[in-house]
Amino acid sequence: MIYPSASSITSSVTGECAERLPRHPEPVWRLSWRQSPLLTREEALAAMELTELLRREPSGSGPAWTRACALGAALGIDVEDARIVLRERRRERGES
């Protein structure tokens, strides 16, 4: 589940987040796992959905993967690259 607030977007599924940069005009949201480009709030919400989908469906098949690919295309994020980055970040945190 995604938890948006005025300054951050967190998740119950993954340790990743999006944070709003203070005192900046839009786009002002930065993902914890992807420092650039900055995103609008709507893009950050979509990116967090993508992050959750890649955590839940790491195998690269099924409806969740189809949705992840659609979100990645809309955001300009290569889903395979994102999957690799997120997997490495989980390893660094000691998660499976």
C-alpha positions, 0 to 999 in steps of 0.5 A, a space after each residue: 500500500 502506498 502512503 502519500 503525504 505532503 512531503 513524502 510517499 512511502 510504501 508498506 511493500 518496499 523500503 523505497 520512498 519519494 520525497 518532496 524537495 522543499 522550496 522548489 517549483 514543480 517538479 520537486 519529487 525525487 525517488 530514493 532509488 533514482 535521483 533524477 529526473 525530478 518528478 511531479 507528484 503524480 509521476 512520483 505516485 506512479 513511480 512508487 506503484 512501479 516500485 511496489 509492482 517490481 517488489 511483488 512481481 520480480 519474475 517478469 511475467 503476469 499482469 503485474 509485470 504488464 502494468 509495471 511495463 506500462 508505468 515504466 514506459 509512461 515515466 521513461 523508466 527502463 523496467 529491467 534496469 529498475 528491477 536490477 537497481 531495486 534488487 541491489 538496494 534490497 540486498 544492501 539493506 539485508 532484505 531478500 
